[in-house]
Amino acid sequence: MHTYVECIPCFLRQTLDVLKRSGSDHRLQEDLLRRVLKLASEMDLSQPPPAMAQIINRLVREVTGDPDPYLEVKKRLNGLALKMLPRMRRRVEDSADRLETAVRLAAAGNIIDLGAKSGIAEAEVARALEDSLQAPMNTRAVRDLAQAAGSARSILYLGDNAGEIVLDRLLVEELGTGKVTFAVRGSPTINDATMADAAATGMTDLVEVIDNGSDAPGTILGDCSRSFRRNFRDADLVLAKGQGNYETLSEADRPVFFLLMVKCPVVAADVGCAPGSLVLRKGAAGKTAAVPRTGSPGSQTETGA
């Protein structure tokens, strides 16, 4: 997916957000914003949005000297999701279709995305999780995922954000912990999950966890480590969580299942659904099962890629 001009205001919002979190003074904020505006004017719009976000976050970390401006908020989000985990696990255990329920909850967990929104409240997360269980869902994509997972010997699960990674545990358990390798970012970027988050939330106790060697808020394969690219190439099944992974891998030359909550109109237009939808999409040539959140406009949609 390429970058649209509508993405530029979001880059500026992200810049302001990370600058405020780092405690930068007004003069430094103004200087960095001017530098980001210049970068935006020169950016290659054929690249996915996380490519520009990577440049911005590197610049902010360099200038402020703060290697992880979102560290404390990531800890808070992990703690919030861990508090919800027992109740959500019971939802899976008590459901008629455990895999579908785990898919819904994992997708709803993608609301914990500070790249798309500056803040998230506990009530908002709880509401998204509950809404995901009640929404109508075209189960064809879930059946496709179940079939692919059942025949796969190895599954590479690409994580997205801190906090969200806790809800991913439910889906990892249903896919089969013996065959899943979970991937996180190579170093901090926004509130994306790193190895530290995987350890703090128990993912490292559940399955093998690797990092992709990159600090982009997505999976830019050319920027990832050789070992990660080998895992990506060799896995029988790749499941990619979140908007950043969709934006960077939607044109990948191998089958990928994408699972996300659509949080911006640009991604919604690219996927072919309404903002607020939960999407499970099979590959670049597959189909999308999109589920509007409770209260979202429109009804269930199904679009071809």
C-alpha positions in Angstrom: 0.0 0.0 0.0 1.4 3.4 -0.9 1.2 6.6 1.1 -1.6 9.0 0.4 -1.5 12.8 0.9 -4.2 12.3 3.6 -1.5 10.5 5.7 0.6 13.6 6.1 -1.5 15.2 8.9 -1.3 11.9 10.8 2.5 12.0 10.5 2.4 15.5 12.1 0.1 14.4 14.9 2.4 11.4 15.6 5.4 13.8 15.7 3.7 16.1 18.2 2.5 13.2 20.3 6.0 11.7 20.7 7.6 15.1 21.3 5.2 15.8 24.1 5.8 12.3 25.6 9.6 13.0 25.5 9.1 16.3 27.5 10.6 18.4 24.7 10.3 22.2 25.1 8.4 24.4 22.7 11.4 25.5 20.7 12.6 22.0 20.0 9.0 20.9 19.1 8.8 23.8 16.5 12.2 22.9 15.0 11.4 19.2 14.7 8.0 19.9 13.2 9.6 22.1 10.5 12.1 19.3 9.8 9.3 16.8 9.5 7.3 19.0 7.2 10.4 19.3 4.9 10.8 15.5 5.0 7.1 15.1 4.2 7.5 17.4 1.2 10.3 15.2 -0.2 8.9 11.8 0.7 8.4 9.1 -1.9 4.6 8.5 -1.9 5.0 5.1 -3.5 6.4 3.8 -0.2 4.0 2.6 2.6 3.2 5.0 5.4 5.4 3.1 8.0 8.4 4.0 5.9 7.9 7.7 6.7 6.9 7.0 10.3 10.2 5.2 10.7 12.1 8.2 9.6 10.2 10.5 11.8 10.6 8.4 14.9 14.3 7.9 14.3 14.7 11.7 14.0 12.7 12.3 17.2 14.7 9.7 19.2 18.0 11.2 17.9 17.2 14.8 18.7 15.5 14.2 22.1 17.9 11.5 23.3 15.0 9.3 24.4 15.3 5.8 22.9 11.7 4.8 23.8 9.3 7.7 24.5 6.4 5.3 24.8 8.0 3.0 27.4 5.8 3.9 30.3 2.6 3.9 28.3 3.4 0.5 26.8 3.8 -0.8 30.4 0.4 0.6 31.3 -1.2 -0.9 28.2 0.3 -4.3 28.8 -0.9 -4.2 32.4 -4.4 -3.1 31.3 -4.7 -6.0 28.8 -3.3 -8.6 31.2 -6.0 -7.5 33.7 -8.6 -8.3 31.0 -7.0 -11.5 29.8 -8.7 -14.0 32.2 -12.2 -12.8 31.3 -11.4 -12.8 27.6 -10.0 -16.4 27.9 -13.2 -17.5 29.5 -15.0 -16.0 26.5 -13.0 -18.2 24.2 -13.4 -21.3 26.3 -17.1 -20.9 26.6 -17.8 -20.2 22.9 -19.2 -22.5 20.3 -16.3 -21.7 17.9 -13.1 -21.0 19.9 -11.0 -20.0 16.9 -13.6 -17.5 15.6 -13.9 -16.0 19.1 -10.1 -15.7 19.4 -9.9 -14.1 16.0 -12.5 -11.5 17.0 -10.8 -10.6 20.2 -7.4 -10.4 18.6 -8.7 -8.1 15.9 -10.5 -5.9 18.5 -7.2 -5.7 20.4 -5.8 -3.9 17.5 -7.6 -0.8 18.7 -4.6 -0.3 21.1 -2.7 1.6 18.4 -1.1 5.0 19.4 0.1 5.4 15.8 -3.5 5.9 14.7 -4.7 7.7 17.9 -2.9 9.6 20.6 -4.5 7.9 23.5 -6.8 5.0 24.4 -8.9 4.5 27.5 -9.6 1.3 29.3 -13.3 1.6 28.7 -12.7 2.0 25.0 -10.7 -1.2 24.9 -13.3 -3.1 26.9 -16.1 -1.8 24.6 -14.2 -2.9 21.5 -13.7 -6.4 22.8 -17.3 -6.8 23.8 -18.5 -5.4 20.5 -16.3 -7.8 18.5 -18.2 -10.7 20.0 -21.6 -9.4 19.2 -21.0 -8.2 15.6 -22.2 -10.4 12.7 -19.3 -12.1 10.9 -18.8 -13.8 7.6 -17.0 -16.9 8.8 -15.6 -17.9 5.4 -12.2 -16.2 6.1 -12.1 -17.8 9.5 -12.7 -21.2 8.0 -9.9 -20.5 5.5 -7.6 -19.6 8.3 -8.6 -22.7 10.3 -7.9 -24.9 7.3 -4.6 -23.2 6.5 -3.5 -23.4 10.2 -4.6 -27.1 10.4 -2.3 -28.1 7.5 0.6 -25.8 8.4 3.6 -27.2 10.2 4.9 -23.6 10.9 3.0 -20.4 11.5 4.7 -17.0 11.6 2.5 -14.6 13.6 3.5 -10.9 13.1 2.6 -8.9 16.2 1.8 -5.2 16.2 1.3 -3.3 19.5 2.0 -3.5 23.2 -1.2 -4.3 25.1 -2.6 -5.8 21.9 0.0 -8.6 22.2 -1.9 -9.9 25.2 -5.0 -10.5 23.2 -2.8 -12.2 20.5 -2.0 -14.9 23.1 -5.6 -16.2 22.8 -5.3 -16.7 19.1 -1.8 -18.1 19.3 -3.2 -20.7 21.7 -5.9 -21.7 19.3 -3.6 -21.9 16.3 -1.3 -24.2 18.2 1.6 -23.1 20.3 3.8 -25.9 19.0 3.8 -24.5 15.5 3.7 -20.7 16.1 6.6 -18.3 16.0 5.7 -14.8 17.2 7.5 -11.8 15.7 8.0 -8.4 17.3 9.8 -5.2 16.2 13.5 -5.1 16.4 13.6 -1.9 18.5 11.1 0.6 19.9 8.8 2.6 17.6 5.6 4.2 18.8 3.8 1.7 21.0 4.7 -1.3 18.8 5.6 -4.5 20.7 9.3 -5.4 21.2 10.9 -8.4 22.9 10.6 -6.6 26.2 6.8 -6.5 25.8 6.7 -10.1 24.7 8.5 -11.1 27.9 6.4 -8.8 30.1 3.1 -10.3 28.8 4.2 -13.9 28.9 4.4 -14.5 25.1 8.0 -15.7 25.5 6.8 -18.4 27.9 4.2 -19.5 25.4 6.0 -19.7 22.0 9.3 -18.9 20.4 9.5 -15.1 19.9 11.8 -13.5 17.4 12.4 -9.8 16.4 12.4 -8.6 12.8 15.5 -6.5 13.2 13.7 -3.3 12.2 12.4 -0.2 13.9 9.6 0.5 11.4 6.0 0.4 12.7 5.3 -2.3 10.2 7.1 -5.0 8.3 9.3 -3.5 5.6 11.0 -6.7 4.4 14.0 -4.9 2.9 14.7 -3.3 6.3 14.3 -6.6 8.3 17.1 -8.9 9.3 18.2 -11.8 7.1 17.0 -14.3 9.7 13.6 -12.7 9.9 13.3 -12.8 6.1 14.2 -16.4 6.1 11.4 -17.1 8.7 9.0 -15.1 6.6 9.9 -17.1 3.5 9.9 -20.5 5.0 6.7 -20.3 7.2 3.8 -22.4 5.9 1.4 -19.7 7.1 2.0 -16.0 7.9 -0.6 -14.1 10.0 0.0 -10.3 10.1 -1.7 -8.2 12.7 -2.5 -4.5 12.5 -2.6 -1.6 10.0 1.2 -1.2 9.9 1.7 -4.8 8.8 -1.1 -4.5 6.3 0.3 -1.3 4.8 3.7 -2.8 4.4 2.8 -6.3 3.3 -0.5 -6.0 1.4 1.5 -6.5 -1.9 3.8 -9.2 -0.6 4.5 -11.9 -3.2 3.4 -14.7 -0.9 0.1 -15.5 0.8 -0.5 -13.7 4.0 -3.6 -13.5 6.3 -4.2 -10.0 7.6 -6.1 -9.4 10.8 -6.8 -5.8 11.9 -9.2 -3.2 13.1 -9.4 -0.5 10.4 -8.9 2.8 12.2 -8.4 5.4 9.4 -10.3 6.2 6.2 -7.2 5.7 4.0 -6.8 2.1 5.1 -10.6 1.6 4.9 -10.6 2.8 1.3 -7.7 0.5 0.4 -9.3 -2.5 2.1 -12.8 -1.7 0.9 -14.7 -1.4 4.2 -15.9 1.2 6.7 -13.7 2.6 9.4 -14.1 0.6 12.6 -14.4 -2.7 10.8 -12.7 -5.8 11.9 -11.0 -7.4 9.0 -9.6 -10.9 8.3 -8.2 -10.8 4.8 -6.5 -13.6 2.9 -3.5 -12.6 0.8 -3.2 -10.1 -2.0 -5.5 -12.1 -4.2 -7.9 -13.3 -1.5 -11.1 -11.8 -0.1 -12.0 -9.6 2.9 -14.5 -10.4 5.6 -15.2 -7.0 7.2 -17.3 -6.6 10.3 -18.5 -3.1 11.3 -18.2 -2.4 15.0 -21.4 -1.9 16.9 -22.8 1.5 16.0 -20.6 1.9 12.9 -22.4 2.9 9.7 -23.1 0.3 7.0 -23.5 -3.4 7.2 -21.3 -6.4 6.7 -19.3 -6.1 3.5 -17.3 -8.6 1.5 -14.8 -7.3 -1.1 -12.2 -8.8 -3.4 -8.6 -7.7 -3.3 
